[in-house]
Amino acid sequence: MGKPEGRSTKSDSGPNLRTSRLSNLIRPLDFGIRTCTLALAIAGLAGLVFAAPSVVTLHIEKQVPLAAGQGVVVLHRYGSVFIASTSDAHAVADALVRVTAASRQVAEEFARKVDVGVSSYGDTAVVATLYPAGEPVDSQLGFEVELTVHVPANVGVAVRSSFSDVRVAGMTGESRVSNRFGDVEIDRCTRCGIDNSYGSVRLVKTSGLVTVRNSYGDVDVREAAGPVQVANRYGTVRTGQSDGEVQIDNRFGNVIAHPDHGRLSIANRYGDINAWVASTELTALNIMSRLGRVDLSLTGGVPFQLDASALQGRISSGFPFVVHEVGARQLVSVRQGTGGPRIGLDGAWSNFVIHQDTAESMPAAGPE
């Protein structure tokens, strides 16, 4: 007699069938875990490969013979430039080439093709950084050259660079810098000219005529013994402890004039001005403001002669000044003590705030 059909169906739904169904559920899960683990391992290895490119450095040194009366022109891009004075009769160019790439072979081959060219044209010796004409296909390729040129102090130097930070130190000859996308610093130089954009300019202990034309960056002038002329756009201009005649023309930024000596002239548009008169060593202060606020601090006990005019603006003071109104203009004319600096304020759509200050509350000139 055969096996009843109903019994057979009951037997098939027993433990073996439940184990099979559980295995079917576990297998896809196990496969997913193993796949995820493998993917993470591959991603980790790829991360290690891409996170550690090869870095190759190469040193280049070239001597630059100089004839009598020759100046030096430096042409550079992609890296810093340092012009330093030397007591030698010749100039020396010292370059550190740095190349990064995914392949060390690619980095070494590219580094060997970088050079510093030295040539002479009439009254000019030229130092130029030379890069290969074509770049290898490498997603991690990067390169720069840190260039230092030692030049006799009395030789004229002109630097033309881009994507560089430029520093010139200790030169008594005329120094000219034309730079883009980087900062410029002039330290202890005579007769300097700077044309810069998309970076800051800093001058310390200069003498002779200094001219600065800058945009999209700040300008900082410290301890200038000679005349300084600054034209800046889209940045803040700071000056302090200068003995010469400093002229500032700024737009779309602020001007901060720490206690100065000599003569100071400020013209600012679309920005604020903070200025301090700390002693009679500042012989004259002239401020022209358009669409901004002027905060003027006068140290107690220092004599001064002040004349202020604000068109479509206000003049307020902690001093017992008498403010006269003539149409849309406010006027102040006041003298304190005998002598002292002559202060002229001229504003349009600008407010003047004049208050008495003490020597202890004056701000420091800022970190060097």
Helices and strands as residue ranges (DSSP letters): H 5-12, H 15-51, E 54-64, E 71-77, E 81-86, E 91-101, H 104-113, E 115-121, E 124-130, E 142-152, E 157-162, E 166-169, E 175-180, E 184-187, E 190-197, E 201-204, E 207-215, E 219-222, E 228-233, E 237-240, E 245-251, E 255-257, E 262-269, E 273-277, E 282-290, E 293-299, E 304-311, E 315-317, E 324-326, E 329-336, E 342-348, E 351-357, G 359-361
